[in-house]
Amino acid sequence: MAKGIEVKDLRKTYAGGTEALKGVTLSVEEGDFFALLGPNGAGKSTLISILTSLVNKTSGEAKVFGASIDTDKSLAKTYIGVVPQEFNFDIFGNPLNIVATQAGYYGIPRPEAIARTEELLKELGLWDKRNEPAQGLSGGMKRRLMIARGLVHAPKLLILDEPTAGVDVEMRRSMWEFLRKLNAQGTTIVLTTHYLEEAEDLCRNIAIINKGEIVVNESMEGLLNRHGKEKLENVYIDIINGEKAK
Amino acid sequence: MTSIQLWNAFYTMMRNDIVRILRIWSQTLLPPVVTTALYFVVFGTFIGSQLAPIHGYKYIQFIVPGLIMMSVITSAYSQVVSTFFFAKWTKVLNEMIVSPMPDWLIIASYITGGVLRGLLVAILVLGVSLFFTHLVVYNVVVLVVAIVLTSIIFSLAGLINGVFANGFDSVSIVPTFVLTPLTYLGGIFYSIQQFSPFWQKVAMLNPILYMVNAFRYGFLGITDINLVTCFGVLIGVMVVFMAVLAYLFRNGVGFKN
């Protein structure tokens, strides 16, 4: 099976000298639901930003479904959908135009973009709000809008950065269901989250990154069994505390 | 991306720009019209009627091309610097960067937005000027090429400003302290032949002088500077700005890392 993501010895040193990634090697299988966890400042965002071309790497290789982010950048980008943690849509826009515009960036003609937008907004319960200013939507609606925007070009890989931050429990559960369905339909999903029960519930494989290095990369089940604990949260705390003690 | 996909992406960017320009017309289209109407009234009618003709034209006729050009410069620049900085500030720009759109397409889209607004404003200001004086077009090709090149140049300049801007102050500093003085000293209100040789040489360091003169030639058939030199300077400045932007985008200066 092809790798959804293949990263080899990826390094990033920022201009100020901060070494955000210290030779990360990681792979995510096609169709996986993968958790990328780590404390704040561990390097998760840098890794995602390199994959999505928002940050230039210092060295190393990265491929998305076999397309190199260096030599086949445009193709690699068509495979990726990103849902960032921050709300970064046009605050004066409405959901219909925000999502259809995103489709346009991927070369999708306007009529098809509108049709896809309608489908997604209906599925995510935002169709009634399609012409309202996005700025006025509730937090949960804004999150769903970001997911619709990330999916409008039908990416093979969806990267979710804290997709349920600030969302109430009921809404979070319904978003989980939506993401499970999406994954079952074949979309590879990479999830970063600080809600560890979310990762435990949704993801089959996991990597934990700390201080720019991968410290865990295995199946969720294997990790829990190996540590003899039922909750990912307990395992995670053990690992991070163990790393701090080193 | 295929050429059709590139076109669709370009169309999307353009569509949003045009909708924005028309939606907030009181901020994008009206101010230059009001400002230049006041210039026509004060400098053209009240003061201009007291002045001797320049190169055989009444003062108001002499300043019309420069005033149109001034509106184009300001509009094209502010269109691009404001939309790009806003996209950067709200991080909407990230969505363009993560998409497969090549850098040149993003640059071209912003520049086209600036050019469109510049030309739209030019048409409106020209319409206003016809209330104050009559105009004939001496050379339509020179006129069109001069105005399009100028709006491209100032759209590029606006984009460079937008790339480096890290706050709303940085967006307004260049227009206030660089663009406005250069525009006022760019031969809109006078012919540099009225200057001493020394000040003529100083004035010729200002690229806006070449734009205004080329455009004035298109309208009136008069210029203080050889037309080939005018277009040489315009094309040279445009190429330099394009090269700068290509470098900035390739390295993600101001919006990556």
Interface residues (C-beta under 8 A of the other chain):
Chain A: Y14 A15 T52 S53 L54 V55 N56 K73 S74 L75 K77 T78 I80 V82 P84 E86 N88 F89 D90 I91 N97 T101 Q102 A103 G104 Y105 Y106 G107 I108 P109 R110 A113 R149
Chain B: M1 T2 I4 Q5 L6 N8 A9 Y11 T12 M13 R15 N16 T90 K91 V92 N94 E95 M96 I97 V98 S99 P100 M101 P102 N251 G252 K256 N257
